[in-house]
Amino acid sequence: MNKVSIIGAGAWGTALALVAVRAGNQVTLWARDPARAAEIAATRINPRLPGIVLPPDITVTDTLPLAEIALLAVPLQNLRQTLRRMPRCAVLVDCAKGVEAGNLALPLDILVEEAPWAAHAVLTGPNFAHEIARSLPAAAVVAARDESVRKTVMAALATPEFRLYGNDDPVGAQLGGAAKNVVAIAAGAAIGAGMGENARAALVTRGLAEITRLAVAMGGQAATVAGLSGLGDLLLTCTGPGSRNFRVGFALGEGKPFAEALASISGVAEGVPTAPAMVQLAESLGVSLPICHSVARLVSGEASVAHEMVALLSRPMRDE
């Protein structure tokens, strides 16, 4: 039995706590807000996951716990400051997706900088928290350069319903998880604006091409982007109604102001801060990401959905 802590009591962190306890671990779920931690501990229900009752063997606390394996399920933009407060543990697993604003760091870059004393991995893939919490069948990827770290995390978290695959390309896995949120905003905007399924399919396909170009430029593998952590996650986030990023894009497509679109969801839409960071990262590498550029302009209020769709469709014709 491993001591596993889940850092972050949002919907995803709570779902991961359920996965970890089903896998036979001693589990602690950390919530930053003491009042929220007390409420979840008392009621055994997290309002972010309605209808899901936490078993009594999940400890809920507002004190950062000591554990052998820590799953980091805080928003990516808060990851660095959270790591600076954490006690040391043997293995840190990033479960957030995105690119850090300003520093343009991927999650594992932050872990290496802030916690060099630990082994590092990333858990990513096409997973909606409410389905994971209900034990519906799902698969995910554990990406790490070190095979022994991959095996440790997979052995600790795999269940009959939650199938895990190892991957030695954390760069490709992280970029797939980050960029799919940006493309999902574009897909949502197309559907919200009534542009139809053809437009969404085109955005998803060309978005995958953008992710692949950037991953390869950063030393990742095209095959990784074609797998669960890339294509799989992209399809889910661009088509599933449970996607917060898709819903933000949908609201923008309907013509709602950005602040109203963002307020319409519960939780964090990581694609919003990730879009401009992806653009900066791509520009530094000389990689073209027209869809990500369009989303960055949308979320900054610089352009409308109609304007960006025209801009994308009027790009010079070339071979695919």
Buried (B, 14 or more C-beta within 10 A) or exposed (E): EBBBBBBBBBBBBBBBBBBBBBBEBBBBBBBBEEEBBBBBBEEBBBEBBEEBEBEEEBBBBBEBBEBBBBBBBBBBBBBBEBBEEBEEBBBBBBBBBBBBBEEBBBBBBBBBEBBEEBBBBBBBBBBBBBBBBBBEEBBBBBBBBEEEBBEBBBEBBBBEBBBBBBBBBBBBBBBBBBBBBBBBBBBBBBBBBEBEEEBBBBBBEBBBBBBBBBBBBBEBBBEBBBBBBBBBBBBBBBBBEEBBBBBBBBBBBBEBEBEEBBEBBEEBBBBBBBBBBBBBBBEEEEBBBBBBBBBBBBBEEEBBBEEBBEBBEEEEEEEE
